Every structure is written in structure tokens, then in C-alpha cells.
Amino acid sequence: MAYLDEQQRQKLLDELKTMTFNQARRRLRRLDPRGRLAFFRNAQEVGRFMTRFDLESLGTRVTLIEGHRDAAKDGKLKSEFELVEVIVEPTPDNRL
């Protein structure tokens, strides 16, 4: 499979922005059979959780950034996550 060029990465970014986190995650898992989950909901900033997929066959790295909020429903505290940003970038070996 060929690496994604800049135009294809931009198209993927625009597609993922319109999806929810779970839809984007499923799309990325189906996109590259050799792809792997680098990290899941890693807290590198307060209130922002990052999930990264390395799509090795496509030469692309995708980071999904979620915002976190606690909400009280029926007397119980529940965590709500919302996809706020998507970053699509080439891997170091992708020169396209």
C-alpha cells in the first residue's frame, strides 16, 4: 500500500473531524490492517486526552484529542468525552 500524500492526509483530516471519537477510531482501525494503537487516552494536558494511531502502511500518524467534562446525572457523577481536535501528520519515513 502506498503512503498518503499531503492532499490525501488533508482529506482524511476533514473526514475525521465530522465523526465522533468511536466512529473515528473504527475508521482508523479499518483503514490500515498493519496500523497500531500507540496510546489510548493519555493525559498530557489538564482536561485533554490524546489517543494516537500509527498507520504504518500509510506512513501517517493520527492523534485524536478529546475534551473531558464531569456531569451529574441522576445523582451520579459521569465523565463525558468529546472529540475536539484531530491531528494527521506524516511519519518520519513518509517523504510525500
GUTIRO-379681 format. One record per residue: residue in three letters; x, y, z of N, C-alpha, C, O in turn. Coordinates in steps of 0.1 Angstrom, whole numbers, plus 5000, padded with zeros to 4 digits. Atoms other than C-alpha are relative to their C-alpha. Example, Ala and Ser with C-alpha at 12.3 -4.5 7.8 and 13.67 -1.06 7.14 Angstrom:
REM GUTIRO-379681
{"ALA", {5009, 4988, 5000}, {5123, 4955, 5078}, {5009, 5012, 5000}, {5019, 5012, 5007}}
{"SER", {4991, 4989, 5000}, {5137, 4989, 5071}, {4992, 5011, 5008}, {4997, 5022, 5009}}
END
This chain:
REM GUTIRO-379681
{"MET", {5008, 4988, 5000}, {5000, 5000, 5000}, {5009, 5012, 5000}, {5019, 5013, 5007}}
{"ALA", {4992, 4987, 5002}, {5013, 5035, 4991}, {4998, 5009, 5012}, {4987, 5009, 5018}}
{"TYR", {5002, 4989, 4990}, {5019, 5063, 5016}, {4991, 5010, 4996}, {4989, 5013, 4984}}
{"LEU", {5009, 4989, 5003}, {4994, 5091, 5018}, {5008, 5013, 4998}, {5017, 5016, 5005}}
{"ASP", {4993, 4987, 5002}, {5005, 5124, 5004}, {4992, 5011, 5007}, {4982, 5008, 5014}}
{"GLU", {5006, 4989, 4992}, {4996, 5158, 5018}, {4985, 5002, 4997}, {4977, 5004, 5006}}
{"GLN", {5014, 4998, 5003}, {4963, 5161, 4999}, {4991, 4989, 5005}, {4980, 4991, 5010}}
{"GLN", {5008, 5011, 4994}, {4951, 5126, 5010}, {4999, 5001, 5015}, {4989, 4998, 5021}}
{"ARG", {5000, 4998, 4985}, {4961, 5134, 5046}, {4990, 5011, 5004}, {4983, 5009, 5014}}
{"GLN", {5010, 4989, 4997}, {4940, 5166, 5045}, {4986, 4995, 4998}, {4977, 4999, 5006}}
{"LYS", {5013, 5006, 5002}, {4911, 5147, 5031}, {4996, 4991, 5012}, {4984, 4991, 5016}}
{"LEU", {5002, 5009, 4989}, {4914, 5121, 5059}, {4997, 5009, 5012}, {4988, 5006, 5020}}
{"LEU", {5002, 4991, 4989}, {4916, 5150, 5084}, {4986, 5006, 5000}, {4979, 5006, 5010}}
{"ASP", {5013, 4995, 5001}, {4884, 5166, 5071}, {4989, 4990, 5003}, {4979, 4993, 5008}}
{"GLU", {5010, 5011, 4998}, {4866, 5133, 5072}, {4999, 4997, 5015}, {4988, 4995, 5020}}
{"LEU", {5000, 5004, 4986}, {4876, 5125, 5108}, {4995, 5011, 5009}, {4989, 5008, 5019}}
{"LYS", {5006, 4989, 4992}, {4866, 5160, 5121}, {4985, 4999, 5002}, {4980, 5004, 5012}}
{"THR", {5014, 5000, 5000}, {4830, 5153, 5113}, {4995, 4988, 5009}, {4983, 4987, 5011}}
{"MET", {5004, 5012, 4993}, {4829, 5120, 5133}, {5001, 5001, 5015}, {5008, 5010, 5020}}
{"THR", {4998, 5001, 4986}, {4826, 5111, 5169}, {5012, 4992, 5003}, {5018, 4987, 4993}}
{"PHE", {4988, 5006, 4997}, {4855, 5096, 5187}, {4999, 4985, 4996}, {5009, 4980, 4990}}
{"ASN", {5001, 5014, 5004}, {4843, 5060, 5183}, {4999, 4997, 4985}, {5004, 4988, 4981}}
{"GLN", {5001, 5002, 5014}, {4834, 5064, 5147}, {5014, 5002, 4993}, {5018, 4995, 4985}}
{"ALA", {4987, 4997, 5005}, {4869, 5079, 5140}, {5009, 4988, 5003}, {5018, 4984, 4995}}
{"ARG", {4992, 5011, 4996}, {4885, 5051, 5159}, {4998, 4987, 4992}, {5007, 4981, 4987}}
{"ARG", {5003, 5012, 5009}, {4867, 5024, 5139}, {5005, 5003, 4986}, {5010, 4993, 4980}}
{"ARG", {4996, 4997, 5013}, {4875, 5042, 5107}, {5015, 4998, 4998}, {5020, 4992, 4988}}
{"LEU", {4986, 5001, 5000}, {4912, 5043, 5115}, {5005, 4985, 5001}, {5014, 4981, 4995}}
{"ARG", {4996, 5014, 4998}, {4913, 5006, 5126}, {4997, 4992, 4987}, {5005, 4983, 4983}}
{"ARG", {5003, 5006, 5013}, {4897, 4996, 5092}, {5009, 5005, 4989}, {5011, 4998, 4979}}
{"LEU", {4992, 4994, 5010}, {4919, 5019, 5072}, {5013, 4993, 4997}, {5017, 4991, 4986}}
{"ASP", {4987, 5007, 5002}, {4952, 5001, 5078}, {5001, 4987, 5009}, {5001, 4988, 5021}}
{"PRO", {4999, 5013, 4992}, {4954, 4964, 5088}, {5013, 4999, 5008}, {5013, 4992, 5018}}
{"ARG", {4988, 5001, 4992}, {4990, 4969, 5100}, {5001, 5012, 5010}, {5011, 5013, 5017}}
{"GLY", {4999, 4989, 4990}, {4982, 5000, 5120}, {4999, 4996, 5014}, {4994, 4985, 5017}}
{"ARG", {5000, 5003, 4986}, {4986, 5001, 5157}, {4996, 5012, 5009}, {4997, 5023, 5005}}
{"LEU", {5003, 4990, 4990}, {4973, 5020, 5187}, {5012, 5003, 5008}, {5017, 4995, 5016}}
{"ALA", {4988, 4996, 4993}, {5002, 5039, 5201}, {4997, 5003, 5015}, {5004, 4998, 5023}}
{"PHE", {5004, 4998, 4986}, {4985, 5052, 5232}, {4985, 5004, 5000}, {4980, 5010, 4990}}
{"PHE", {5014, 4998, 4999}, {4949, 5055, 5244}, {4997, 5009, 5012}, {5000, 5006, 5024}}
{"ARG", {5004, 4990, 4990}, {4935, 5085, 5263}, {5011, 5003, 5010}, {5010, 5002, 5022}}
{"ASN", {4988, 4996, 4992}, {4969, 5096, 5275}, {4998, 5015, 5004}, {4995, 5023, 4996}}
{"ALA", {5002, 4987, 4995}, {4966, 5127, 5297}, {5013, 5008, 5000}, {5021, 5007, 5010}}
{"GLN", {4988, 4992, 5001}, {4993, 5151, 5286}, {4997, 5014, 5004}, {5007, 5022, 5007}}
{"GLU", {5004, 4986, 4995}, {4974, 5183, 5295}, {4987, 4998, 5009}, {4980, 4988, 5008}}
{"VAL", {5012, 5001, 4992}, {4947, 5190, 5320}, {4987, 5001, 4992}, {4986, 5011, 4984}}
{"GLY", {5013, 4999, 5007}, {4913, 5182, 5307}, {5000, 4995, 4985}, {4990, 4996, 4978}}
{"ARG", {4999, 5004, 5014}, {4926, 5169, 5273}, {5007, 4986, 5000}, {5017, 4984, 5006}}
{"PHE", {4995, 5014, 5001}, {4931, 5132, 5265}, {5004, 4997, 4985}, {4996, 5000, 4976}}
{"MET", {4995, 5003, 5013}, {4951, 5120, 5235}, {5000, 4986, 4997}, {5005, 4978, 5005}}
{"THR", {4999, 5014, 5005}, {4948, 5088, 5215}, {5007, 5001, 4987}, {5003, 5008, 4978}}
{"ARG", {4992, 5000, 5012}, {4973, 5081, 5188}, {5000, 4987, 4993}, {5001, 4976, 4999}}
{"PHE", {4999, 5011, 5009}, {4972, 5057, 5159}, {5011, 5001, 4991}, {5013, 5012, 4984}}
{"ASP", {4989, 5000, 5010}, {5003, 5048, 5138}, {4996, 4991, 4989}, {4995, 4979, 4991}}
{"LEU", {5004, 5007, 5012}, {4992, 5038, 5104}, {5012, 4997, 4991}, {5016, 5005, 4983}}
{"GLU", {4987, 5002, 5005}, {5024, 5022, 5093}, {5000, 4998, 4984}, {5009, 5003, 4978}}
{"SER", {5000, 5002, 5014}, {5014, 5011, 5058}, {4997, 5012, 4992}, {5000, 5013, 4980}}
{"LEU", {5003, 4987, 5007}, {5001, 5046, 5050}, {5010, 5011, 5003}, {5009, 5022, 4998}}
{"GLY", {4990, 4990, 4997}, {5030, 5064, 5065}, {4994, 5013, 5007}, {4998, 5024, 5005}}
{"THR", {5007, 4989, 4994}, {5007, 5085, 5087}, {4998, 4997, 5015}, {4996, 4986, 5019}}
{"ARG", {5003, 5001, 4985}, {5002, 5092, 5124}, {4988, 5009, 5003}, {4988, 5021, 4999}}
{"VAL", {5012, 4993, 4997}, {4968, 5103, 5136}, {4998, 5001, 5015}, {4998, 4991, 5022}}
{"THR", {5003, 4997, 4986}, {4961, 5119, 5170}, {4986, 5005, 5002}, {4983, 5016, 4996}}
{"LEU", {5013, 4996, 4997}, {4926, 5122, 5183}, {5001, 5007, 5014}, {5005, 5000, 5024}}
{"ILE", {4999, 4993, 4987}, {4923, 5148, 5211}, {4985, 5002, 5005}, {4977, 5008, 4998}}
{"GLU", {5013, 4999, 4994}, {4893, 5147, 5234}, {5000, 5010, 5012}, {5010, 5011, 5019}}
{"GLY", {5002, 4991, 4988}, {4880, 5172, 5260}, {4992, 4992, 5010}, {4984, 4983, 5006}}
{"HIS", {5006, 5007, 4989}, {4868, 5159, 5293}, {4991, 5009, 5009}, {4995, 5021, 5012}}
{"ARG", {5009, 4992, 4992}, {4839, 5171, 5314}, {4992, 4990, 5009}, {4988, 4980, 5005}}
{"ASP", {5008, 5008, 4991}, {4822, 5157, 5345}, {4986, 5006, 5001}, {4984, 5018, 5002}}
{"ALA", {5014, 4996, 4999}, {4784, 5158, 5346}, {4992, 4991, 5010}, {4995, 4979, 5011}}
{"ALA", {5009, 5008, 4990}, {4759, 5148, 5373}, {4987, 4997, 4993}, {4980, 5005, 4989}}
{"LYS", {5012, 5005, 5006}, {4731, 5127, 5360}, {4993, 4990, 5011}, {5000, 4981, 5015}}
{"ASP", {5007, 5009, 4990}, {4705, 5111, 5384}, {5008, 4998, 5013}, {5008, 4987, 5018}}
{"GLY", {4993, 5001, 4987}, {4727, 5119, 5414}, {5014, 4993, 4998}, {5020, 4991, 5008}}
{"LYS", {4987, 5007, 5002}, {4757, 5101, 5398}, {5009, 5009, 4992}, {5005, 5016, 4983}}
{"LEU", {4990, 4992, 5008}, {4789, 5117, 5385}, {5005, 4991, 4988}, {5010, 4980, 4990}}
{"LYS", {4996, 5007, 5012}, {4796, 5107, 5349}, {5010, 5008, 4992}, {5009, 5020, 4992}}
{"SER", {4990, 4993, 5008}, {4826, 5115, 5327}, {4995, 5000, 4986}, {4990, 4990, 4980}}
{"GLU", {5004, 4999, 5014}, {4818, 5128, 5292}, {5012, 5005, 4992}, {5019, 5014, 4996}}
{"PHE", {4988, 4997, 5008}, {4844, 5129, 5265}, {4994, 5005, 4986}, {4984, 5000, 4981}}
{"GLU", {5004, 4994, 5012}, {4841, 5150, 5233}, {5012, 5002, 4991}, {5022, 5007, 4996}}
{"LEU", {4989, 4998, 5010}, {4864, 5149, 5202}, {5001, 5015, 4997}, {4992, 5020, 4991}}
{"VAL", {4998, 4986, 5002}, {4878, 5184, 5200}, {5010, 5004, 4989}, {5009, 5015, 4983}}
{"GLU", {4989, 4997, 5010}, {4908, 5182, 5176}, {5005, 4987, 4995}, {5006, 4976, 5001}}
{"VAL", {4994, 5011, 5007}, {4923, 5158, 5151}, {5013, 5005, 4994}, {5013, 5015, 4987}}
{"ILE", {4988, 4997, 5006}, {4959, 5159, 5140}, {5005, 4988, 4991}, {5006, 4977, 4996}}
{"VAL", {4995, 5010, 5010}, {4971, 5140, 5109}, {5013, 5005, 4995}, {5014, 5015, 4989}}
{"GLU", {4987, 4996, 5004}, {5008, 5141, 5102}, {5007, 4988, 4994}, {5004, 4976, 4997}}
{"PRO", {4992, 5011, 5006}, {5033, 5120, 5082}, {5010, 4995, 5010}, {5014, 5002, 5019}}
{"THR", {4989, 5006, 4992}, {5057, 5096, 5098}, {5013, 5004, 4995}, {5014, 5009, 4983}}
{"PRO", {4987, 4996, 5005}, {5094, 5103, 5095}, {5005, 4994, 4987}, {5012, 5000, 4979}}
{"ASP", {4996, 5007, 5012}, {5099, 5078, 5067}, {4991, 5003, 4988}, {4993, 4999, 4977}}
{"ASN", {5009, 4996, 5011}, {5070, 5093, 5046}, {5005, 5014, 4995}, {5004, 5024, 5002}}
{"ARG", {4995, 4988, 5006}, {5085, 5119, 5023}, {4991, 5006, 4990}, {4995, 5015, 4982}}
{"LEU", {5009, 4995, 5009}, {5054, 5126, 5003}, {4993, 5012, 5005}, {4985, 5018, 4998}}
END
